[in-house]
Amino acid sequence: MLRLSKMTDYAVVVLTTLAHADSALHTANSLADRTGLPMPTVQKLLKLLARGDLLQSHRGAAGGYSLSRTPDRINVVHIIEAIEGPIALTDCVDGGSGGCGVQSLCSRKNHWEKVNSAVRRALEDVTLADMATPALFDFEREPAPRAVLAG
């Protein structure tokens, strides 16, 4: 199963909170309060997101964190890579963490690179602005309750 870590999910929570902040600065304390995430988790995320150039840290008594760019210029790939590193579905594609013992004999590497590129392009198309927009109820997936007619 292909699954992102909880930290990446939490990073989206923190970033969408900042996206709704109208350029106000937020401290780790205020973000922990607003998101319900534990303080150590928020602190770790803020460091990773700042290192990934998604946040700016502002020092001083009135300091805090803000987005480094507008939400429409941050995509899901930026977030994933800041938390988890390069997107690589298998070890043989660019950014993979290891090697494969039969890589030189494998005829599938080019196919996995094609799949990896398609997934990456799809994730690039989703921005933080998209993620910060409340989802509307999907009438296609959830049938509406049936009305009960009185006799």
Phi, psi and chi 1 to 4 in degrees:
 res  aa     phi    psi   chi1   chi2   chi3   chi4
   1 MET       -  135.6  176.1 -174.3  -45.7      -
   2 LEU   -90.5  119.1  177.8   63.5      -      -
   3 ARG  -147.0  138.6 -177.3  177.3  -70.2 -139.9
   4 LEU   -83.4  155.1  -62.6  174.2      -      -
   5 SER   -72.9  162.0   70.9      -      -      -
   6 LYS   -61.2  -33.8  -74.7 -176.1 -178.5 -178.3
   7 MET   -61.8  -38.8  -71.1  -61.1  -77.8      -
   8 THR   -66.6  -41.6  -60.3      -      -      -
   9 ASP   -61.2  -44.7 -170.6   22.6      -      -
  10 TYR   -65.0  -34.1  -64.2  158.6      -      -
  11 ALA   -61.8  -40.5      -      -      -      -
  12 VAL   -63.8  -39.0  171.8      -      -      -
  13 VAL   -61.1  -47.6  170.6      -      -      -
  14 VAL   -63.9  -45.8  168.1      -      -      -
  15 LEU   -66.2  -39.1  -70.7  168.8      -      -
  16 THR   -68.3  -32.4   55.8      -      -      -
  17 THR   -62.8  -44.5  -59.7      -      -      -
  18 LEU   -66.4  -34.1  -74.2  165.6      -      -
  19 ALA   -64.1  -30.3      -      -      -      -
  20 HIS   -86.5   -0.8  -71.6  -70.3      -      -
  21 ALA   -83.1   -0.8      -      -      -      -
  22 ASP    51.5   49.1  -62.7  -32.7      -      -
  23 SER    63.7   12.9   72.1      -      -      -
  24 ALA   -74.5  150.5      -      -      -      -
  25 LEU   -83.1  143.1  -62.7  180.0      -      -
  26 HIS  -128.6  138.3  -76.7  -82.2      -      -
  27 THR   -87.0  168.3   63.6      -      -      -
  28 ALA   -59.0  -40.0      -      -      -      -
  29 ASN   -59.9  -48.7  -86.3  -25.0      -      -
  30 SER   -66.3  -35.9   70.0      -      -      -
  31 LEU   -69.3  -38.3  -72.4  167.0      -      -
  32 ALA   -63.5  -42.6      -      -      -      -
  33 ASP   -63.8  -45.5  -72.2  -15.3      -      -
  34 ARG   -70.9  -31.2  -69.2 -174.6   79.9 -176.2
  35 THR   -97.2  -20.9   61.8      -      -      -
  36 GLY    80.3    8.4      -      -      -      -
  37 LEU   -85.4  150.4  -64.7  171.6      -      -
  38 PRO   -63.7  144.6  -15.6   25.4      -      -
  39 MET   -54.3  -47.0  174.6   62.0   81.0      -
  40 PRO   -59.9  -35.5  -21.4   30.6      -      -
  41 THR   -66.3  -45.5  -59.6      -      -      -
  42 VAL   -62.0  -44.4  172.1      -      -      -
  43 GLN   -60.8  -43.3  -70.4  171.9  -36.0      -
  44 LYS   -64.0  -43.7 -178.4  175.8 -177.8  177.5
  45 LEU   -62.2  -42.6  -73.2  169.1      -      -
  46 LEU   -60.8  -40.6  -67.6  173.1      -      -
  47 LYS   -64.2  -46.5  -73.3  178.9 -173.4  173.3
  48 LEU   -64.6  -42.2  -68.7  170.2      -      -
  49 LEU   -70.1  -33.9  -65.6  168.1      -      -
  50 ALA   -69.6  -42.1      -      -      -      -
  51 ARG   -64.1  -31.5 -166.4  175.8  -53.1  141.4
  52 GLY   -83.2    8.3      -      -      -      -
  53 ASP    63.6   30.1 -163.4   31.3      -      -
  54 LEU  -100.3  -20.5  -60.1  178.4      -      -
  55 LEU  -125.9  153.4  -64.3 -179.5      -      -
  56 GLN  -112.2  136.7  -71.6 -178.2  -35.3      -
  57 SER   -99.1  131.0  172.4      -      -      -
  58 HIS  -115.6  119.5  -55.1  -89.3      -      -
  59 ARG   -83.4  165.5  -64.2  178.8  179.5 -109.4
  60 GLY   109.5  174.7      -      -      -      -
  61 ALA   -60.9  -33.5      -      -      -      -
  62 ALA  -102.9   23.6      -      -      -      -
  63 GLY   -78.8 -177.5      -      -      -      -
  64 GLY   160.9 -155.0      -      -      -      -
  65 TYR  -122.5  148.0  -70.0   87.5      -      -
  66 SER  -143.0  162.6   64.3      -      -      -
  67 LEU   -65.4  143.8  -65.0  176.2      -      -
  68 SER   -80.7  -15.2   63.5      -      -      -
  69 ARG  -154.0  173.1   49.6 -162.2  146.9  175.0
  70 THR   -68.5  152.5   60.1      -      -      -
  71 PRO   -57.7  -27.8  -26.0   34.1      -      -
  72 ASP   -77.1   -7.7   62.3  -35.5      -      -
  73 ARG  -106.7    8.1  -64.6 -166.8   40.3  150.9
  74 ILE  -115.9  122.3  -63.0  172.4      -      -
  75 ASN  -110.0  173.8   64.6   41.6      -      -
  76 VAL   -63.5  -32.0  174.0      -      -      -
  77 VAL   -61.0  -43.9  168.7      -      -      -
  78 HIS   -57.1  -42.9  -62.5  135.9      -      -
  79 ILE   -67.4  -48.6  -59.4  167.0      -      -
  80 ILE   -59.7  -46.2  -67.6  169.5      -      -
  81 GLU   -68.0  -30.8  -71.0 -175.9  -22.0      -
  82 ALA   -66.8  -33.3      -      -      -      -
  83 ILE   -95.5  -43.6  -56.3  -59.5      -      -
  84 GLU  -109.8  -11.8  -56.4 -159.2   28.4      -
  85 GLY    94.9 -170.7      -      -      -      -
  86 PRO   -58.8  146.2  -18.1   27.5      -      -
  87 ILE   -79.6  118.1  -65.2  172.5      -      -
  88 ALA  -147.7  110.3      -      -      -      -
  89 LEU   -70.9  -28.5  -62.6  178.5      -      -
  90 THR  -134.5  166.1   63.7      -      -      -
  91 ASP   -68.2  -19.5  -76.8  -23.2      -      -
  92 CYS   -89.1   -5.4   63.1      -      -      -
  93 VAL   -91.9  163.9  -64.0      -      -      -
  94 ASP   -52.3  131.9  -72.7  -18.0      -      -
  95 GLY    90.5   -5.0      -      -      -      -
  96 GLY   -62.4  149.5      -      -      -      -
  97 SER   -84.7  -15.1   61.0      -      -      -
  98 GLY  -145.8 -169.0      -      -      -      -
  99 GLY  -117.7  173.0      -      -      -      -
 100 CYS  -118.3  138.6  171.1      -      -      -
 101 GLY   -65.3  -20.2      -      -      -      -
 102 VAL  -118.8   21.5  -65.1      -      -      -
 103 GLN   -55.6  -39.3 -172.1  170.5   -5.8      -
 104 SER   -69.6  -20.5   61.8      -      -      -
 105 LEU  -100.7   -7.6  -55.2  171.5      -      -
 106 CYS   -82.7  130.6 -176.3      -      -      -
 107 SER   -94.8    2.6   61.5      -      -      -
 108 ARG   -96.9   -9.3  -72.3  162.3 -166.4   75.3
 109 LYS   -54.7  -46.5 -179.2  177.0 -174.2 -141.2
 110 ASN   -62.3  -34.0  -71.3  -20.2      -      -
 111 HIS   -69.1  -42.2  -61.3  -65.7      -      -
 112 TRP   -65.8  -34.8  -80.6  118.8      -      -
 113 GLU   -64.5  -37.1  -73.7  176.0  -10.5      -
 114 LYS   -65.0  -44.3 -171.3  175.9 -173.9  179.3
 115 VAL   -64.1  -45.9  170.5      -      -      -
 116 ASN   -59.3  -42.2 -160.3   73.3      -      -
 117 SER   -65.2  -39.1  -67.0      -      -      -
 118 ALA   -65.7  -42.6      -      -      -      -
 119 VAL   -63.6  -44.2  168.6      -      -      -
 120 ARG   -60.8  -45.1 -176.2 -179.8  179.0   85.9
 121 ARG   -61.1  -41.1  -80.6 -169.4  -51.8  -85.1
 122 ALA   -63.0  -41.6      -      -      -      -
 123 LEU   -70.5  -31.1  -65.6  171.3      -      -
 124 GLU   -67.1  -25.5  -74.5  172.4  -19.0      -
 125 ASP   -77.6  -10.8  -73.0  -17.0      -      -
 126 VAL  -105.4  121.5 -179.6      -      -      -
 127 THR  -101.9  167.9   67.1      -      -      -
 128 LEU   -61.7  -35.3  178.6   58.8      -      -
 129 ALA   -59.7  -41.3      -      -      -      -
 130 ASP   -62.5  -45.2  -63.0  -31.1      -      -
 131 MET   -67.4  -27.3  -62.5  -64.5  -75.5      -
 132 ALA   -84.0   -9.7      -      -      -      -
 133 THR   -82.5  127.1  -57.3      -      -      -
 134 PRO   -60.5  138.0  -15.9   24.9      -      -
 135 ALA   -75.3  139.9      -      -      -      -
 136 LEU   -87.7  154.3  -60.9  175.0      -      -
 137 PHE   -60.7  133.8 -174.8   78.4      -      -
 138 ASP   -94.4  101.0 -172.8   -7.2      -      -
 139 PHE   -69.3  -21.3  -70.7  100.0      -      -
 140 GLU   -69.8  -36.7  -63.1  -74.8  -37.0      -
 141 ARG   -91.6  -32.4  -67.5 -175.5    8.6 -173.0
 142 GLU  -109.1  114.7  -76.7  -69.2  -36.7      -
 143 PRO   -68.7  142.9   20.1  -26.2      -      -
 144 ALA   -70.2  147.0      -      -      -      -
 145 PRO   -62.9  143.8    2.0   -1.7      -      -
 146 ARG   -77.5  139.7  -66.4 -178.1 -177.0 -115.8
 147 ALA   -76.9  139.8      -      -      -      -
 148 VAL   -97.4  121.3  177.8      -      -      -
 149 LEU   -91.9  132.6  -60.3  175.4      -      -
 150 ALA   -79.0  137.0      -      -      -      -
 151 GLY   -59.1      -      -      -      -      -
